[in-house]
Amino acid sequence: MMAGVSLRERGTCMSLRAKLAALWIKRRPKHVSATQIIALTFAVVILVGALLLTLPAASREGVSCGFRPALFTATSATCVTGLVLYDTWTQWSGFGQIVILCLIQIGGLGFMSVATLFVFLLRRKIGLRQRMVMAQALSLNDIRGVVRLQKMVLIGSFAIETVGALILTLRLWPDYGFPTALRWGIFHSVSAFCNAGFDIFGVIAPGQSLIPFQSDPVILLTLSVLIVIGGLGFLVWEEIVQRRHFRKFSVYTKLVLIMTLGLIVTGWIMICLLEWNNPDTLGSMTTGGKLLNGFFQSVTMRTAGFAAVDQAKLTEGAKGFACVMMIIGGSSGSTAGGIKTVTFLVLMLAMWSRIRNRNSVCAFKRTIPNEQVQNALTIVFILFGLAMVGGIVISTTCPMNFTDALFESVSALATVGLSAGGTASLGVAAQILIIVYMYFGRVGVLTISLGFLTGNRAEERFRYAETNLLIG
């Protein structure tokens, strides 16, 4: 009797499972886009990283830090931002630092790049679906040559990080011993190349980032080179390696190189002008030290988040200028964030064309489609709007003036990682907002950009009559 009941119950369960399975097959998503895969993958990586960081073994004191701080740190690392609630060395054990370093590497290169590495090692074939996701993760319009580019990204990234780690290790070895120098060299080389801005120099001065090394040209210049290379973009690397001459580069690569150089020089000049006599930043340094730190600040404030001077003590003008540079960011398909260099340049070219009463936007004897100009305007408008909202919310909920709150908001959205108001002082609501902004800054802008490239334009079945408005 009991066996009969059990069989009937088992049959009922199997029937229910069969119905659920049939329902899932019928109602399951017919197509998951590559952009959705990228966004969901980043979310999964962040969640796994947060769970690992909640383990007592991840904290230096052997006590779990709790889920929210772990989620904040995992999001910051995976989105290569660098904003932290605690000093990385002081809070996290060796295991925790390894988790953070892995999240930085995955977030910087992209999950597909890391997954592809294992495919290459196992000598498996890469299918069409995987090629499509790889192409979109690298901000490519098609899948031609994507596997070759992916190999170059992996080999080039690890080679550059290795060289950077070697230089940093040799520089730090005499002062701190080989084991410490090697550990620091690897961590900071990966962090700089991925434009993450995490540091483990807290054993020297907790929470001071690179301030103890502000007079060391080897460390600052090495990190600067790593940051710039990581922020150029993988497609630009390929053209530089293959074509090797500026005249043979595509218009996009030319614009990236010109814009990157122009932003570095402009930032260098402006920071030196604004902070030259500020005793809390550059004022007390020698002329060489001022030039060195002005250059490093120009490089790091667009993409990386390392700080060789106290960001909270910058003048108001320098903070405002830093917000503009942060929101511009690096280049598309790179480890950097922001609206991207070419996006900003396209808007400047469009504005210059309208000032001269021209309808077309041109660069290097090529016309930029109006649709791309509109896409650039959309991305910029969204980020500027979110930055202002974030500044208002943070300044309202935290003991922070609006300039510092805006600085924090822009830093999260542009995945830079600099902080002028103290991220540790943020309330719960502001922390959640920053988590969302960091994720959106790394994944949302990418998704929007790819949506412009791959989305199907809605068919216009009818069109309204035109009307003229007063503009300006």
C-alpha positions in Angstrom: 0.0 0.0 0.0 2.7 2.4 1.0 4.7 1.4 -2.1 1.7 2.1 -4.3 1.2 5.6 -2.8 4.9 6.3 -3.3 4.7 5.2 -6.9 1.7 7.4 -7.5 3.4 10.4 -5.8 6.5 9.7 -7.8 4.4 9.6 -11.0 2.7 12.9 -10.0 6.1 14.5 -9.5 7.4 13.2 -12.8 4.3 14.4 -14.5 4.7 17.9 -12.9 8.4 17.9 -13.9 7.4 16.9 -17.5 4.9 19.7 -17.6 7.4 22.3 -16.3 10.0 21.1 -18.8 7.4 21.3 -21.6 6.5 24.8 -20.5 10.1 25.9 -20.4 10.7 24.5 -23.9 7.7 26.4 -25.2 8.3 29.7 -23.4 12.1 29.7 -23.2 13.9 32.7 -24.9 14.3 31.9 -28.5 17.5 34.0 -28.8 19.8 35.5 -26.3 21.9 38.3 -27.8 25.6 38.6 -27.4 25.2 41.8 -25.5 22.9 40.1 -23.0 25.5 37.3 -22.6 28.2 39.9 -21.9 26.1 41.7 -19.3 24.9 38.5 -17.6 28.5 37.1 -17.5 29.8 40.2 -15.8 27.0 40.0 -13.3 27.8 36.3 -12.6 31.5 37.0 -12.2 30.8 39.9 -9.8 28.5 37.7 -7.7 31.0 34.8 -7.6 33.8 37.3 -6.6 31.6 38.8 -3.9 30.8 35.4 -2.4 34.5 34.5 -2.3 35.4 37.8 -0.7 32.7 37.2 2.0 34.7 34.2 3.2 36.6 34.7 6.4 39.8 33.5 4.7 39.6 36.5 2.3 39.9 39.0 5.2 43.1 39.7 7.0 41.5 39.5 10.4 39.9 36.1 9.6 36.4 37.6 10.0 33.9 38.0 7.1 33.5 41.6 6.0 29.8 41.0 5.1 28.1 40.8 1.7 27.7 44.4 0.8 31.3 45.5 1.2 32.3 42.3 -0.6 29.9 43.1 -3.4 31.2 46.7 -3.6 34.8 45.5 -3.9 34.0 42.7 -6.4 32.1 45.2 -8.6 34.9 47.7 -8.4 37.5 45.1 -9.4 35.5 43.4 -12.1 34.5 46.7 -13.6 38.1 47.8 -13.3 37.2 50.9 -11.3 39.3 51.1 -8.2 36.9 52.7 -5.7 37.3 50.9 -2.4 35.6 51.0 1.0 38.7 49.7 2.7 42.4 49.8 2.0 43.1 46.7 -0.1 46.2 45.6 1.8 44.8 46.3 5.2 41.4 44.6 4.7 42.2 41.7 2.4 44.4 38.7 3.0 46.6 37.1 0.4 43.7 35.0 -0.7 41.4 38.0 -0.9 44.1 39.9 -3.0 44.4 37.0 -5.4 40.6 37.0 -5.9 40.6 40.8 -6.5 43.5 40.4 -9.0 41.6 37.6 -10.9 38.5 39.8 -11.0 40.6 42.7 -12.4 42.1 40.5 -15.1 38.8 39.1 -16.1 37.1 42.5 -16.1 39.9 44.1 -17.9 40.3 41.6 -20.8 36.7 40.6 -20.7 35.3 37.2 -19.7 35.3 36.0 -23.3 39.0 36.6 -23.6 39.7 34.6 -20.5 37.4 31.8 -21.6 38.9 31.8 -25.0 42.3 31.2 -23.4 41.2 27.9 -22.1 39.7 27.0 -25.4 43.1 27.7 -27.0 44.9 25.7 -24.4 42.5 22.7 -24.9 42.8 23.1 -28.7 39.1 23.2 -29.2 37.3 24.7 -32.1 35.5 28.0 -31.7 32.0 28.0 -33.1 30.1 30.8 -34.9 28.2 31.7 -31.7 31.4 32.1 -29.7 33.0 34.2 -32.5 30.0 36.6 -32.5 30.2 37.1 -28.7 34.0 37.6 -29.0 33.5 40.2 -31.7 31.0 42.2 -29.7 33.1 41.9 -26.6 36.0 43.4 -28.6 33.7 46.1 -30.1 34.1 44.8 -33.6 31.4 45.1 -36.3 32.0 41.6 -37.8 33.6 38.3 -37.0 36.3 38.3 -39.6 39.7 37.9 -38.0 38.2 37.9 -34.5 40.1 34.7 -33.5 43.4 36.1 -34.7 42.7 39.4 -32.9 41.7 37.5 -29.7 45.0 35.6 -29.8 46.9 38.8 -30.2 45.0 40.4 -27.3 45.8 37.5 -25.0 49.5 37.2 -26.0 50.0 41.0 -26.1 48.3 41.6 -22.7 50.2 38.9 -20.8 53.5 40.0 -22.5 53.0 43.7 -21.6 51.9 42.8 -18.0 55.0 40.6 -17.7 57.4 43.3 -18.8 55.7 45.8 -16.5 55.9 43.4 -13.6 59.5 42.8 -14.3 60.4 46.5 -14.3 58.5 47.1 -11.1 60.0 44.1 -9.4 63.6 45.2 -10.3 62.8 48.7 -9.0 61.3 47.5 -5.7 63.6 44.6 -5.0 66.5 46.6 -3.3 64.1 48.3 -0.9 61.6 45.6 0.0 63.2 42.2 -0.9 62.4 39.9 -3.8 59.2 38.1 -2.6 57.5 41.4 -1.8 58.8 43.2 -4.9 57.6 40.3 -7.1 54.2 40.2 -5.5 53.8 44.0 -5.8 55.2 44.1 -9.3 52.7 41.5 -10.6 49.7 43.0 -8.8 50.3 46.6 -9.9 51.3 45.7 -13.4 48.0 43.9 -14.0 46.1 46.6 -12.1 47.6 49.4 -14.2 47.3 47.6 -17.6 43.7 46.9 -16.9 43.2 50.5 -15.8 41.8 49.3 -12.4 43.7 51.5 -10.0 43.8 48.9 -7.1 47.0 49.0 -5.1 48.5 47.0 -2.2 50.9 49.6 -0.9 48.9 50.0 2.2 51.6 48.2 4.2 53.6 51.4 3.7 50.9 54.0 4.2 47.3 52.7 4.3 44.9 54.5 2.0 47.6 56.6 0.4 47.8 54.8 -3.0 51.0 55.9 -4.8 51.7 59.0 -2.7 54.8 57.3 -1.0 56.2 56.9 -4.6 55.4 60.4 -5.9 59.1 61.1 -6.4 59.9 57.8 -8.1 60.0 58.3 -11.9 60.5 54.6 -12.6 57.3 53.5 -10.9 55.2 56.4 -12.0 56.3 56.3 -15.7 56.1 52.5 -15.9 52.5 52.5 -14.6 51.7 55.4 -16.9 52.9 53.5 -20.0 50.8 50.4 -18.9 47.8 52.6 -18.3 48.1 54.3 -21.8 48.6 51.0 -23.6 45.7 49.3 -21.9 43.5 52.3 -22.7 44.2 52.5 -26.4 42.0 49.5 -27.4 42.7 46.1 -28.8 41.8 47.1 -32.4 44.3 49.9 -32.3 47.0 47.4 -31.2 46.3 45.2 -34.2 46.7 48.0 -36.6 49.9 49.3 -35.0 51.4 45.8 -35.1 50.3 45.1 -38.7 50.6 48.4 -40.5 53.3 50.1 -38.5 52.9 53.5 -40.2 50.6 56.3 -39.3 49.6 57.0 -42.9 48.4 53.4 -43.3 46.2 53.4 -40.2 42.5 53.5 -40.4 40.7 56.8 -39.6 39.6 55.4 -36.3 43.1 54.4 -35.2 44.4 57.9 -36.3 41.7 59.6 -34.2 42.4 57.4 -31.2 46.2 58.1 -31.2 45.7 61.9 -31.9 43.0 62.2 -29.2 45.0 60.2 -26.6 48.1 62.2 -27.1 46.1 65.5 -27.1 44.3 64.6 -23.9 47.5 63.6 -22.1 49.3 66.8 -23.1 46.2 69.0 -22.3 45.7 67.3 -19.0 49.4 67.6 -18.1 49.4 71.3 -18.9 46.1 72.1 -17.1 47.0 70.1 -13.9 50.4 71.9 -13.7 48.7 75.3 -14.2 46.0 74.6 -11.6 48.1 72.9 -9.0 51.6 74.3 -9.4 51.4 76.5 -6.3 49.0 74.3 -4.3 51.0 73.4 -1.2 48.8 70.3 -0.6 49.6 68.7 -4.0 52.3 69.9 -6.3 53.3 73.2 -4.5 56.0 71.7 -2.2 57.7 69.6 -4.9 60.7 70.4 -7.1 60.1 71.5 -10.7 60.9 68.0 -11.9 58.6 66.5 -9.3 55.8 68.8 -10.3 56.2 67.9 -14.0 56.3 64.2 -13.2 53.3 64.2 -11.0 51.4 66.5 -13.3 52.0 64.0 -16.1 51.0 61.0 -14.0 47.8 62.8 -12.8 46.9 63.5 -16.4 47.3 59.9 -17.4 45.6 58.3 -14.3 42.6 60.6 -14.0 41.1 59.6 -17.3 41.1 55.8 -16.9 43.1 54.3 -14.0 42.5 55.7 -10.6 46.0 55.5 -9.0 46.7 58.6 -7.0 50.2 60.1 -6.5 48.7 63.2 -5.0 45.8 63.6 -2.5 42.7 64.0 -4.7 40.7 65.6 -1.8 43.2 68.5 -1.7 43.0 69.4 -5.3 41.7 72.9 -6.1 38.0 73.2 -7.1 39.1 74.0 -10.6 41.3 70.9 -10.8 38.4 68.7 -9.5 36.1 70.1 -12.2 38.7 69.6 -14.9 39.3 66.0 -13.6 35.5 65.3 -13.9 35.6 66.2 -17.6 38.7 64.1 -18.2 37.3 61.2 -16.3 34.1 61.1 -18.3 36.0 61.2 -21.6 37.9 58.1 -20.5 39.9 55.8 -22.8 39.2 54.2 -26.2 36.6 51.7 -27.4 37.4 48.0 -27.0 40.0 48.8 -24.3 40.3 48.2 -20.6 39.3 51.8 -19.9 35.9 53.4 -19.3 34.1 56.7 -20.0 32.3 57.8 -23.1 35.5 57.0 -25.0 38.0 59.3 -26.8 36.6 59.1 -30.3 33.0 59.6 -29.1 34.1 62.9 -27.6 36.1 63.9 -30.7 33.1 63.1 -33.0 31.0 65.5 -30.9 33.7 68.2 -31.1 34.0 67.7 -34.9 30.2 67.9 -35.2 30.1 71.1 -33.2 32.9 72.6 -35.3 31.0 71.7 -38.5 27.8 73.3 -37.3 29.7 76.5 -36.3 31.0 76.7 -39.9 27.4 76.0 -41.1 28.2 72.6 -42.6 26.0 69.6 -42.4 28.6 66.9 -42.8 31.2 65.8 -40.2 34.6 64.9 -41.8 37.9 63.6 -40.6 41.0 62.7 -42.7 38.9 63.2 -45.9 36.2 60.8 -44.7 32.6 61.6 -43.8 31.3 60.4 -40.5 27.7 59.2 -40.8 25.1 61.4 -39.0 23.8 58.3 -37.3 27.1 57.9 -35.5 27.1 61.5 -34.5 23.6 61.0 -33.0 24.8 57.8 -31.2 27.7 59.7 -29.7 25.4 62.5 -28.5 23.1 59.9 -26.9 25.9 58.2 -25.0 27.3 61.5 -23.8 23.8 62.8 -22.7 23.1 59.6 -20.8 26.4 59.6 -18.9 26.3 63.4 -18.1 22.7 63.0 -16.9 23.5 60.1 -14.7 26.6 61.8 -13.3 24.5 64.8 -12.3 21.9 62.7 -10.7 24.5 60.7 -8.8 26.2 63.9 -7.6 22.9 65.2 -6.3 22.0 61.9 -4.5 25.4 61.5 -2.9 25.6 65.1 -1.7 22.1 64.8 -0.3 22.6 61.5 1.6 26.3 61.9 2.6 28.3 64.5 4.5 29.9 65.7 1.2 29.8 68.8 -0.8 28.5 68.7 -4.4 31.8 69.0 -6.1 33.2 66.0 -4.2 30.0 64.1 -4.7 30.0 64.7 -8.4 33.7 63.7 -8.5 32.7 60.4 -6.9 29.7 59.9 -9.2 31.7 60.5 -12.4 34.6 58.3 -11.1 32.2 55.4 -10.7 30.4 55.9 -14.0 33.6 56.3 -16.0 35.2 53.4 -14.0 38.2 55.5 -13.0 38.4 55.0 -9.3 39.7 58.3 -8.0 38.0 59.7 -4.9 38.0 63.2 -3.6 35.4 62.8 -0.8 36.2 59.5 0.7 34.4 56.4 -0.6 34.5 54.9 2.9 32.2 57.7 4.2 29.4 56.8 1.8 26.1 55.7 3.3 24.3 52.5 2.3 22.1 54.2 -0.4 25.2 55.9 -1.9 27.1 52.6 -1.9 24.4 50.9 -3.8 24.2 53.7 -6.2 28.0 53.5 -6.8 27.7 49.7 -7.3 25.1 50.3 -10.0 27.1 53.1 -11.6 30.2 51.0 -11.8 28.4 48.1 -13.4 26.6 50.4 -15.8 29.9 52.3 -16.6 31.6 49.0 -17.6 28.7 47.0 -19.0 25.9 49.5 -19.8 27.8 51.8 -22.0 29.2 48.8 -23.9 25.7 47.3 -24.3 24.4 50.7 -25.6 27.3 51.0 -28.0 26.9 47.5 -29.3 23.2 48.0 -29.6 23.8 50.9 -31.9 26.0 48.7 -34.1 23.9 45.5 -34.1 20.3 46.6 -33.4 17.7 46.5 -36.0 16.4 49.9 -36.9 12.7 50.2 -36.4 10.7 50.6 -39.6 9.1 54.0 -40.0 5.7 53.2 -41.5 4.7 56.9 -41.7 6.3 60.3 -41.1 4.9 63.4 -39.6 5.2 66.8 -41.3 8.2 68.9 -40.4 8.0 72.0 -38.2 10.6 74.6 -37.4 11.6 75.4 -33.8 13.6 78.2 -32.2 17.0 76.7 -31.2 19.4 78.6 -29.1 
